[in-house]
Amino acid sequence: MTDFAPQTATGKVLWHFAMSLDGFVAGPDHSMDWMTGFTVRPGLHQEYISTTGAVLGGRDGWDVIDDARPYGGAWQGPIFVLTHHPEDAEPAPGVTFLNCDVAEAVRIGLEAAGGKNLEVFSPTIGRQLLARNLIDEIDLHIVPVLLGDGIRLYDNPGGVPIRLEPAAAVNVRYRPATP
Ligand SMILES: NC(=O)c1ccc[n+]([C@@H]2O[C@H](COP(=O)([O-])OP(=O)(O)OC[C@H]3O[C@@H](n4cnc5c(N)ncnc54)[C@H](OP(=O)(O)O)[C@@H]3O)[C@@H](O)[C@H]2O)c1
């Protein structure tokens, strides 16, 4: 297992997800019921809760989660939701609906984060930011499950490979769980 130094709050733009082993961050129809039955290392959630200053997401994710808050409500802070039609969004405390360029959304989010990190909770926005060199870090927690269908972390048919650092491959070993 590869482990990294604890996350730090230095005004980074993080693309942060729990992801299935086969690369999905949500199941079909945005289902998230696969995110159960596993543990993360002690302190991991608290690490992200304390280093996150603001969150940027997309309208689809926001609409399906029905005002569920990041980290089960344990994190408090400004949330920004990108949409081309903010006028029909249901107002929610602490949530700002933005219709602007993704770079401007990042600028607004980082300013609101006040020196802490901006977490991007959207595959589609993350892809746009990657193309603009606006992602500082991709943080993934691989969940031991194969989904086979759903919303991929990075869906870009016909695109070119995006090279990432560190250059070393991460090796993982799993066994099918006993039914
Ligand atoms: N596994 C995890 O840890 C985790 C964490 C967070 C979220 N999720 C899941 O990730 C999924 C996100 O779904 P998704 O990526 O398909 O959708 P999404 O990014 O949440 O939403 C896509 C929508 O965002 C708006 N948008 C995106 N880019 C825009 C831009 N440049 N300008 C204006 N609006 C823009 C558009 O909304 P309009 O149509 O309104 O214009 C677009 O249709 C959800 O199922 C969520 O539950 C998983």
The ligand as a Gaussian input file, in Angstrom:
#p B3LYP/6-31G(d) Opt

LIG

0 1
 N      -16.865000       9.467000      -4.973000
 C      -16.761000      10.652000      -4.411000
 O      -15.929000      10.869000      -3.523000
 C      -17.654000      11.773000      -4.865000
 C      -17.499000      13.058000      -4.323000
 C      -18.292000      14.084000      -4.810000
 C      -19.210000      13.830000      -5.816000
 N      -19.340000      12.566000      -6.320000
 C      -20.275000      12.290000      -7.406000
 O      -19.770000      12.774000      -8.615000
 C      -20.859000      12.909000      -9.512000
 C      -20.713000      14.206000     -10.285000
 O      -21.362000      14.039000     -11.470000
 P      -20.924000      14.728000     -12.870000
 O      -19.454000      14.963000     -12.926000
 O      -21.600000      13.968000     -13.949000
 O      -21.653000      16.078000     -12.744000
 P      -21.266000      17.410000     -12.066000
 O      -19.894000      17.821000     -12.421000
 O      -21.684000      17.357000     -10.657000
 O      -22.286000      18.348000     -12.851000
 C      -22.153000      18.613000     -14.214000
 C      -22.892000      19.916000     -14.421000
 O      -22.170000      20.989000     -13.816000
 C      -22.354000      22.158000     -14.586000
 N      -21.087000      22.571000     -15.150000
 C      -19.975000      21.829000     -15.368000
 N      -19.033000      22.599000     -15.930000
 C      -19.563000      23.842000     -16.061000
 C      -19.068000      25.068000     -16.557000
 N      -17.818000      25.179000     -17.062000
 N      -19.871000      26.145000     -16.527000
 C      -21.131000      26.064000     -16.028000
 N      -21.662000      24.908000     -15.532000
 C      -20.867000      23.827000     -15.564000
 C      -23.330000      21.807000     -15.681000
 O      -24.617000      22.013000     -15.105000
 P      -25.842000      22.701000     -15.860000
 O      -26.433000      21.604000     -16.669000
 O      -26.733000      23.153000     -14.748000
 O      -25.310000      23.804000     -16.689000
 C      -23.078000      20.312000     -15.864000
 O      -24.159000      19.653000     -16.478000
 C      -22.121000      12.853000      -8.662000
 O      -22.776000      11.622000      -8.827000
 C      -21.613000      12.964000      -7.246000
 O      -22.423000      12.314000      -6.311000
 C      -18.570000      11.560000      -5.873000

